[in-house]
Amino acid sequence: MTTTTANHHLSPAFPGRAPWGTANKLRAWQQGAMERYIQTQPRDFLAVATPGAGKTTFALTLASWLLHHHVVQQVTVVAPTEHLKKQWAEAAARIGIKLDPEYSAGPLGREYHGVAVTYAGVGVRPMLHRNRSEQRKTLVILDEIHHAGDSRSWGDACLEAFEPATRRLCLTGTPFRSDTNPIPFVTYEEGNDGIRRSSADYTYGYGNALGDGVVRPVIFLSYSGNMRWRTKAGDELAARLGEPMTKDAVSQAWRTALDPRGDWMPNVLRAADRRLTEVRKSIPDAGALVIASDQESARAYAKLIREITGEGATLVLSDDSGASQRIDDFAASEDRWMVAVRMVSEGVDVPRLAVGVYATTISTPLFFAQAVGRFVRSRRRGETASVFVPTIPTLLTFANEMEVERDHVLDKPKKEGEEDPYAESEKEMDEANKEQDEDTGEQDQLPFEALESDAVFDRVLYDGAEFGMQAHPGSEEEQDYLGIPGLLEPEQVQLLLQKRQARQIAHSRRKPDEQADLLEIPAERRPVVTHKELLELRKQLNTLVGAYVHQSGKPHGVIHTELRRVCGGPPSAEATAGQLTERITKVREWATRMR
C-alpha cells in the first residue's frame, strides 16, 4: 500500500465537488495513467507500477473521478491482507472516500462510498459481492491482482463476484507468478513465439521510477561464509555459500546460515545495525526490518537484536489485529528494528524502512521483489536502501535484475532437461503467499541439522554491477562499505563503491601473503554460479580441448596440463568458474593462431 504526499494536498472539496484536475499535481506517471484511462474509458484496466511508486494515490484519484462523474456509484477495494485492507480505508478517508474495512454482510451504512475486503473474504462469500456489484454501478479496485491467481478458488471467486462490475481496476507491482494460473480480468496476448503474456494498460517500472527519483536505489550487501551441517543419514557436510553445489546442498547451506544458533546471523545482524546507524546520521528516523522464515526464527532474531543493540525489536508474527497495530506503532515511532514473518513483507507500509535483512529461504522472484519493495519508498531525493542477503546465486541474480520488467507468462514450453529459473515448486509459492504466519512444524522434519556457520562480507551489488573483495566481519574493509552515507544520488553511489573497491585492492596488495586468508579477488571477477552453470563450463572446456586435440595432434592430458600451467589453478574438476572461463578463452586463442 502506498501513501504519498499527494494524499495530503488534495482539495478539501475533492472528490465531491471539485472536478478532476483541480487537485494538487500528481506524479507524472499517475497523471499519464489517468489521461490514458480517461481517453479510453475501458471496463478493465491493468496498471503495473513498481512498489513505492504510488499505486494507491493513482487508484483513489481515479475512483474520485469516476464517482464525481457518476460513472460509478460505489467502490470495492480488494486487498491481499487485513492490514492492507485497513490501510486502503485510511488512505481513502484522507481524500473524502469512506470505505468500510469491517464489512462482512448486509446493507452498507449510508455514510460509506464502499467497502475494503480481502481476497480470502471474497473467496468465502463471492455471491454477496456479486449482488452488491449488480445492485449499484461499482468500481472494483483489485490491489496486487496477482494474488487472485494464488488458488483456483480465489480466482474463480473474483470472477464470480466482480463479473457484473461496471469498472475494474487491477493494480500490481509484481505482475509475474511462477505458476501458470491465469489472473482474473487480466488480458493475455500471444507473442510471435506462441507464448501468451499478460498485457498491461500502463506500466511504470523500477528503472523509470529510479530515474524520476520516485523510489530509492537499492544497495545489496551479500555475505558468504562456511557452513557445516549433518544430513538425515548422519553424514557431516561442509560448504561455502556462493560455491557451486547441488540444489539440495544450496538449500541446506542456506538454512544453516539462517540458523540463529550459528555465527552467520549474529554477524550479519551486527553489520546491518552498523549500517542502520550510518544511515540514521542523515535519515534520523530510518528503521530496519528482518524478514524471517518462521515464528521460532523470528523470536530468536529479535532476541539477538536485543543482545547486539541493547534495544528490543518490534515482533510481527501474524496477520491479526494486534500485528496490524504493532506495524502502525512501529511506522509512527523512531524505533530501530522490526522482525516479521514471510508475507507481512507485502503488508508493511513503513516508508522509513531503509535497511533490510533477507533471512528467509523463499526464492521466488515474486516474493523477492515484494520483500525489496518494502525498502524502496522514497521520501526525499538521495535516500538509499540497503538490503543484506546471503550469497545464494538465485538471490544475487534477482538483485542484479531489479530493473528488468516481467510479465505473467501463461505458457512455459520446456525443452528436455531445461529448467525454468522462475518455475519454483507450488509448495514454495504456497509458503510465500500464506496469509497467516502460523508455525507449520515443518522445521522439525528437515532432513538435516545445522551444526555451525560463520560469516564473511562477500560483495556489494548495485545497479547490475558488483563491487568489493571478501572481508571479515568487524574489519576496516567491511566498515568501508557499511559506512557509505545514507543520502547520495544514484551516480554518487556507483562512484563511491568504485573508490571503496580500489582502496580495498590497494590495501590488499600491501599485505604479506601469509595474511591473505580470504579470496581477495574483486567481486566482478569472481561470479557466483550455480552447480549447473559450472558443469556447462567444464563441458564447454572439454569440447574445445577435444577440438584442439584434432587441430594440434597433442593428447587431451597434455593440453589440460598446459592450460593449468599458463592460467594457473587446480585440475578442471576442482577449478572455479573464473578459472574455467580463463582456460576456455586461452584454448580458443590457441586454436585461432593455428588456423
C-alpha positions in Angstrom: 0.0 0.0 0.0 1.4 3.4 -0.9 0.9 6.6 0.9 2.4 9.7 -0.7 2.3 13.4 -0.1 -0.3 13.7 -2.8 -2.8 12.3 -0.4 -2.4 15.2 2.0 -2.7 18.0 -0.5 -5.8 17.2 -2.4 -8.5 19.8 -2.4 -10.9 19.6 0.6 -13.8 19.5 -1.8 -12.2 16.6 -3.7 -13.9 14.4 -4.9 -17.4 15.6 -4.0 -17.5 19.0 -5.7 -14.1 19.5 -7.4 -13.7 18.2 -10.9 -10.7 16.1 -11.5 -7.6 18.2 -12.4 -8.1 20.8 -9.6 -6.3 18.6 -7.1 -2.6 19.1 -6.3 -0.3 17.9 -9.1 0.1 14.1 -9.5 3.3 12.4 -10.3 4.0 12.3 -14.0 3.2 8.6 -14.3 0.0 8.9 -12.3 -1.1 11.8 -14.5 -0.2 9.8 -17.6 -2.1 6.8 -16.4 -5.2 9.0 -15.6 -5.1 10.6 -19.0 -4.9 7.2 -20.7 -7.8 5.9 -18.7 -10.0 9.0 -19.3 -9.3 8.8 -23.1 -10.1 5.1 -23.5 -12.7 4.7 -20.7 -12.1 0.9 -20.5 -14.1 -1.5 -18.4 -10.9 -3.3 -17.4 -7.5 -1.5 -16.8 -4.3 -3.1 -15.5 -1.7 -0.7 -14.1 1.7 -2.1 -13.3 3.8 0.2 -11.1 6.8 -0.7 -9.1 6.4 -0.9 -5.3 6.7 2.5 -3.8 5.6 4.4 -6.9 2.2 5.5 -5.7 -0.4 3.0 -7.0 -2.8 3.8 -4.2 -2.8 7.5 -4.9 -3.5 6.8 -8.6 -6.3 4.4 -7.9 -8.0 6.6 -5.4 -7.7 9.7 -7.7 -9.3 7.6 -10.4 -12.0 6.4 -8.0 -12.8 10.1 -7.1 -13.1 11.0 -10.8 -15.4 8.1 -11.6 -17.6 8.9 -8.5 -17.7 12.6 -9.3 -18.7 11.9 -13.0 -21.3 9.4 -11.8 -19.7 6.6 -13.9 -19.9 4.5 -10.7 -21.9 4.8 -7.5 -19.7 2.8 -5.1 -16.2 1.4 -4.7 -15.0 -2.1 -3.6 -11.3 -2.4 -2.8 -9.9 -6.0 -2.6 -6.5 -6.3 -0.9 -4.3 -9.3 0.0 -4.3 -8.9 3.8 -6.3 -7.5 6.7 -3.6 -4.9 7.3 -3.6 -3.6 3.7 -7.4 -3.5 3.7 -7.3 -1.1 6.7 -4.5 1.0 5.1 -6.7 1.4 1.9 -9.6 2.6 4.1 -7.4 5.1 5.9 -5.9 6.5 2.6 -9.3 6.8 1.0 -10.7 8.6 4.0 -8.0 11.3 3.6 -9.4 12.3 0.2 -13.1 12.0 1.2 -13.9 8.4 0.1 -15.3 6.5 3.0 -14.7 2.7 2.8 -15.9 0.2 5.5 -12.9 -2.1 6.2 -15.0 -4.2 8.7 -17.8 -5.0 6.2 -18.9 -8.7 6.3 -22.5 -8.8 5.2 -25.8 -7.0 4.9 -26.6 -3.4 3.8 -23.8 -0.9 3.9 -24.1 2.2 6.1 -25.3 5.3 4.1 -22.2 7.3 5.1 -19.9 4.9 3.2 -18.9 5.1 -0.5 -18.0 1.4 -0.5 -16.0 -1.4 1.2 -12.5 -2.7 1.6 -12.2 -6.5 1.7 -9.6 -9.3 1.3 -9.2 -11.9 -1.4 -9.9 -14.5 1.2 -13.1 -12.7 2.2 -14.3 -12.7 -1.4 -13.4 -16.4 -1.6 -15.7 -17.2 1.3 -18.7 -15.1 0.0 -18.5 -14.4 -3.7 -22.3 -14.2 -4.2 -22.5 -11.4 -1.5 -20.1 -9.3 -3.5 -21.8 -10.2 -6.8 -25.1 -9.0 -5.5 -23.6 -5.7 -4.4 -21.9 -5.3 -7.8 -25.3 -5.9 -9.5 -27.3 -3.6 -7.3 -25.3 -0.4 -7.9 -22.7 0.7 -10.5 -19.4 -0.5 -8.9 -15.7 0.3 -9.4 -13.7 -2.7 -8.2 -10.0 -2.0 -7.3 -8.1 -5.3 -7.2 -4.8 -4.5 -5.3 -1.9 -6.8 -6.1 -4.1 -8.7 -8.5 -1.5 -11.5 -8.9 -2.9 -12.8 -5.6 -6.2 -13.7 -7.3 -4.1 -16.4 -9.1 -2.9 -17.8 -5.7 -5.5 -20.6 -6.0 -8.2 -21.6 -8.4 -10.8 -20.9 -5.7 -9.7 -17.3 -5.2 -9.6 -16.7 -9.0 -13.0 -18.3 -9.5 -14.5 -16.3 -6.6 -13.2 -13.0 -8.0 -14.6 -13.8 -11.5 -18.0 -14.7 -10.0 -18.1 -11.7 -7.6 -17.0 -9.0 -9.9 -18.0 -10.1 -13.4 -21.0 -7.7 -13.2 -18.9 -4.7 -12.0 -19.2 -1.5 -14.1 -15.4 -0.9 -14.0 -12.4 -3.0 -12.8 -9.0 -1.5 -12.0 -6.3 -4.1 -11.5 -3.1 -3.0 -9.7 0.2 -4.8 -9.2 3.9 -4.1 -8.6 4.9 -7.6 -9.5 2.8 -8.9 -12.4 4.6 -12.2 -12.7 3.9 -15.5 -11.0 5.9 -18.8 -11.0 2.8 -20.8 -11.8 0.5 -20.6 -14.9 -2.8 -19.9 -13.1 -4.5 -17.2 -15.2 -5.2 -14.0 -13.3 -8.8 -12.8 -13.5 -9.6 -9.7 -15.6 -6.0 -9.6 -17.0 -5.6 -9.6 -20.8 -3.1 -12.1 -22.2 -1.6 -11.6 -25.7 0.2 -14.2 -27.7 3.6 -13.2 -28.9 5.5 -14.3 -32.1 6.9 -17.2 -30.1 3.3 -18.5 -29.4 3.6 -17.7 -25.7 0.8 -15.8 -24.0 1.9 -13.0 -21.7 0.0 -10.5 -19.5 -0.6 -7.2 -21.2 -0.7 -4.1 -19.0 -2.5 -0.9 -20.0 0.0 1.3 -18.2 3.5 0.2 -16.9 5.8 2.2 -14.6 8.9 0.1 -13.8 11.6 0.3 -11.2 14.1 1.7 -13.7 11.8 4.6 -14.7 10.8 5.3 -11.1 14.5 5.3 -10.1 15.3 7.8 -12.8 12.4 10.0 -11.7 13.6 9.9 -8.0 10.3 8.3 -7.0 12.0 5.2 -5.5 15.3 4.7 -3.7 18.3 3.0 -5.3 19.0 -0.4 -3.5 22.5 -1.4 -2.4 22.6 -5.2 -1.8 25.3 -6.3 0.7 26.0 -10.0 0.3 27.5 -12.3 2.9 29.2 -15.6 2.3 30.8 -18.0 4.9 31.5 -21.6 5.8 28.5 -23.8 6.7 28.6 -27.2 8.4 25.5 -29.5 8.8 24.6 -33.1 9.4 22.3 -34.9 7.0 19.4 -37.3 7.9 21.8 -40.2 7.1 24.2 -38.9 9.8 26.9 -37.6 7.3 28.5 -34.3 8.2 28.8 -31.9 5.2 30.5 -28.5 4.8 30.3 -25.9 2.1 30.9 -22.2 1.5 27.9 -20.0 0.5 28.3 -19.0 -3.2 30.3 -22.0 -4.2 28.7 -24.2 -6.9 26.8 -27.2 -5.3 23.7 -29.3 -5.8 20.3 -27.8 -5.3 19.8 -29.8 -2.0 23.2 -28.7 -0.7 22.4 -25.0 -1.5 19.1 -25.3 0.4 20.8 -26.9 3.4 23.7 -24.5 3.5 21.3 -21.6 3.2 19.2 -22.9 6.2 22.4 -23.4 8.1 23.3 -19.8 7.6 19.9 -18.6 8.8 20.1 -20.8 12.0 20.1 -18.2 14.9 22.5 -20.5 16.9 25.3 -20.2 14.4 27.6 -17.2 13.9 26.3 -16.1 10.4 23.1 -14.4 11.6 24.5 -12.6 14.6 27.4 -11.2 12.4 25.0 -10.1 9.6 22.6 -8.5 12.1 25.5 -6.7 13.7 26.6 -5.4 10.3 23.1 -4.4 9.4 22.8 -2.5 12.7 26.0 -0.7 11.9 24.7 0.2 8.5 21.5 1.5 10.1 23.5 3.7 12.5 25.3 5.2 9.5 22.0 5.8 7.6 20.4 7.4 10.6 23.1 10.1 10.6 21.3 11.6 7.5 17.8 9.9 7.9 17.3 10.2 11.7 14.1 8.0 11.8 15.4 5.2 9.5 14.2 1.8 10.5 15.3 -1.8 9.7 13.3 -5.0 9.0 14.3 -8.7 9.2 12.1 -10.9 7.1 12.2 -14.3 8.8 11.1 -17.8 7.6 9.0 -18.8 10.7 7.9 -17.7 14.1 10.6 -19.6 16.0 13.4 -18.0 14.0 11.7 -14.5 14.2 11.7 -14.7 18.0 15.4 -15.8 18.1 16.4 -13.0 15.7 14.5 -10.4 18.0 16.5 -11.8 21.0 19.8 -11.5 19.0 18.9 -7.9 18.1 18.4 -7.1 21.8 21.7 -8.6 22.7 23.5 -6.7 19.9 21.9 -3.3 20.3 20.6 -3.2 23.8 17.1 -2.3 22.4 14.1 -4.5 21.8 12.7 -5.2 18.3 9.1 -5.0 17.3 8.0 -8.6 16.6 5.2 -9.2 14.0 4.2 -12.8 13.9 0.9 -13.0 12.1 -1.7 -11.1 10.2 -4.1 -10.4 13.1 -5.3 -7.1 14.5 -2.6 -7.0 17.1 0.1 -7.4 14.4 -1.5 -4.6 12.4 -1.3 -2.3 15.3 2.3 -3.2 16.0 3.2 -2.3 12.4 1.3 1.0 12.7 3.0 1.8 16.0 6.5 1.0 14.6 5.7 3.2 11.5 4.9 6.1 13.7 7.9 5.6 16.1 11.6 6.1 15.7 12.4 2.6 16.9 15.3 0.9 15.1 14.2 -2.7 14.4 11.2 -4.8 13.4 11.2 -8.6 12.8 8.4 -10.1 10.7 7.5 -13.4 9.1 7.0 -14.1 5.4 4.1 -12.4 3.8 4.0 -9.4 6.1 6.7 -8.1 3.7 3.9 -7.2 1.3 1.6 -5.9 4.0 4.1 -3.4 5.5 3.8 0.2 4.5 6.6 1.8 6.6 8.3 4.5 4.4 11.1 5.0 7.0 12.3 1.4 6.4 15.8 1.8 4.9 17.7 -1.4 5.9 16.6 -4.9 5.4 17.9 -8.4 6.2 16.5 -11.2 3.9 16.5 -14.1 6.4 14.1 -16.4 4.6 14.7 -19.3 2.2 11.9 -18.3 -0.1 13.5 -17.9 -3.5 10.7 -16.9 -5.9 11.2 -13.7 -7.9 7.7 -12.6 -6.9 8.5 -12.8 -3.2 11.9 -11.3 -3.5 10.5 -8.3 -5.4 7.8 -7.8 -2.9 10.3 -8.0 0.0 12.7 -5.5 -1.5 9.7 -3.3 -2.3 9.4 -2.6 1.5 12.6 -0.6 1.4 12.4 1.5 -1.8 9.7 4.1 -0.9 11.5 7.4 -1.3 10.5 10.4 0.8 13.2 12.8 -0.4 15.9 12.8 -3.0 19.2 11.0 -2.2 17.8 8.3 0.2 19.3 4.9 -0.4 18.1 1.5 0.7 20.4 -1.3 1.9 19.4 -5.0 1.9 21.6 -7.7 3.4 21.4 -11.1 1.6 23.2 -14.4 1.8 25.5 -15.3 -1.2 22.9 -17.5 -2.9 23.2 -17.5 -6.8 19.4 -17.2 -7.2 19.1 -14.2 -4.9 22.1 -12.4 -6.5 20.5 -12.9 -9.9 17.3 -11.3 -8.7 19.3 -8.4 -7.1 21.1 -7.8 -10.4 17.8 -7.8 -12.3 16.0 -5.3 -10.2 15.2 -3.2 -13.3 14.0 -6.0 -15.5 10.3 -5.7 -16.2 8.5 -9.1 -16.4 5.0 -10.1 -17.4 3.0 -13.1 -16.2 3.5 -15.9 -18.7 0.7 -18.5 -19.2 2.6 -20.9 -21.5 6.0 -22.1 -20.5 7.3 -24.7 -23.0 10.2 -26.7 -21.7 12.9 -28.4 -23.7 14.0 -31.8 -22.5 16.0 -31.3 -19.3 15.7 -27.5 -19.4 14.9 -25.7 -16.1 12.8 -22.6 -15.9 14.5 -20.3 -13.4 11.2 -18.8 -12.3 9.2 -22.1 -12.2 9.5 -22.7 -8.4 7.6 -25.5 -6.8 3.9 -24.9 -5.9 4.8 -25.7 -2.3 7.2 -22.7 -2.2 4.6 -20.4 -3.7 2.2 -21.6 -1.1 4.7 -20.7 1.6 5.3 -17.2 0.1 1.6 -16.5 -0.1 0.4 -17.8 3.2 -1.9 -15.3 4.8 -1.3 -16.5 8.4 2.2 -16.9 9.7 1.4 -19.9 11.9 4.1 -22.4 12.9 3.8 -25.4 10.5 6.0 -27.8 12.3 8.0 -28.3 9.0 11.2 -27.2 10.7 11.2 -30.4 12.8 11.0 -32.6 9.6 14.0 -31.1 7.8 16.4 -33.8 6.7 19.5 -32.1 8.2 20.8 -30.5 11.4 22.7 -27.2 11.3 26.0 -27.5 13.2 27.9 -24.3 12.7 28.3 -21.3 10.5 30.5 -18.2 10.1 30.1 -15.0 8.0 32.3 -13.3 5.6 31.5 -10.0 3.8 31.4 -11.0 0.1 30.3 -8.2 -2.2 28.1 -5.2 -2.9 25.6 -5.4 -5.8 24.3 -2.1 -7.1 22.7 -1.2 -10.4 23.6 -4.5 -12.1 27.3 -4.2 -11.1 29.3 -5.9 -8.3 32.0 -4.4 -6.0 34.3 -5.4 -3.2 36.5 -8.2 -2.1 35.9 -10.6 0.8 36.4 -9.2 4.3 36.0 -10.4 7.8 33.1 -9.1 9.9 34.2 -6.1 12.0 37.2 -5.4 9.8 38.0 -1.9 8.3 37.3 -3.3 4.8 33.8 -4.3 5.8 33.2 -1.0 7.5 34.2 0.8 4.3 31.0 -0.5 2.7 28.8 -0.3 5.8 29.8 3.3 6.2 28.5 4.6 2.8 26.4 7.7 3.6 22.7 7.2 3.7 22.0 10.3 1.5 23.5 10.0 -2.0 22.4 10.5 -5.6 22.4 7.2 -7.6 25.5 8.1 -9.6 27.4 9.1 -6.4 26.7 5.6 -5.0 28.4 4.0 -8.0 31.4 6.3 -7.8 31.8 5.7 -4.1 31.6 2.0 -4.4 34.3 2.1 -7.2 36.6 4.1 -4.9 36.0 1.8 -1.9 36.9 -1.2 -4.0 40.1 0.5 -5.4 41.1 1.3 -1.8 40.4 -2.3 -0.7 42.5 -3.7 -3.6 45.4 -1.3 -2.8 45.3 -2.3 0.9 45.3 -6.0 -0.1 48.4 -5.6 -2.2 50.4 -4.2 0.7 49.5 -7.1 3.0 52.0 -10.0 3.4 50.9 -13.2 1.6 50.5 -15.1 4.9 47.8 -12.7 6.0 45.7 -13.3 2.9 43.3 -15.9 4.4 40.4 -14.9 2.2 39.9 -15.0 -1.5 41.0 -11.4 -2.4 39.7 -11.0 -5.9 37.3 -8.2 -6.9 33.6 -9.3 -7.0 33.1 -8.7 -10.7 35.9 -11.2 -11.4 34.5 -14.0 -9.2 31.0 -14.5 -10.4 28.6 -16.6 -8.3 27.5 -19.5 -10.5 25.1 -22.4 -10.0 26.2 -26.1 -10.0 24.5 -26.5 -13.4 26.4 -23.5 -14.9 29.7 -24.9 -13.6 29.0 -28.2 -15.3 28.3 -26.4 -18.5 31.6 -24.5 -18.3 33.5 -27.8 -17.8 31.6 -29.4 -20.7 32.4 -26.4 -22.9 36.1 -26.5 -22.0 36.3 -30.3 -22.7 34.6 -29.8 -26.1 37.1 -27.1 -27.0 40.0 -29.1 -25.8 38.7 -32.1 -27.9 38.5 -29.9 -31.0 42.1 -28.6 -30.3 43.4 -32.2 -30.0 42.5 -32.8 -33.7 44.0 -29.5 -34.7 47.3 -29.8 -32.7 47.8 -33.6 -32.6 48.5 -33.3 -28.8 46.8 -35.6 -26.3 44.0 -34.3 -24.1 46.1 -34.6 -20.9 48.9 -32.5 -22.3 46.6 -29.7 -23.4 44.9 -29.6 -19.9 48.3 -29.5 -18.2 49.5 -26.7 -20.5 46.3 -24.7 -19.7 46.9 -25.1 -16.0 50.5 -24.0 -16.4 49.6 -20.9 -18.3 46.4 -19.9 -16.5 47.1 -21.3 -13.0 44.7 -23.2 -10.7 43.8 -26.8 -9.9 42.5 -29.5 -12.3 39.3 -28.8 -14.1 37.2 -30.9 -11.7 38.2 -28.5 -8.9 38.5 -25.2 -10.8 36.3 -22.2 -10.2 34.0 -20.7 -12.8 36.6 -17.9 -13.3 39.4 -20.3 -13.8 37.4 -22.4 -16.3 36.4 -19.3 -18.3 40.0 -18.2 -18.4 41.1 -21.6 -19.8 38.2 -21.5 -22.4 39.4 -18.1 -23.6 43.0 -19.4 -23.8 42.3 -22.6 -25.8 40.2 -20.5 -28.2 43.1 -18.2 -28.6 45.5 -21.1 -29.4 43.0 -22.6 -31.9 42.7 -19.2 -33.7 46.5 -18.9 -34.0 46.8 -22.4 -35.7 44.3 -21.5 -38.5 
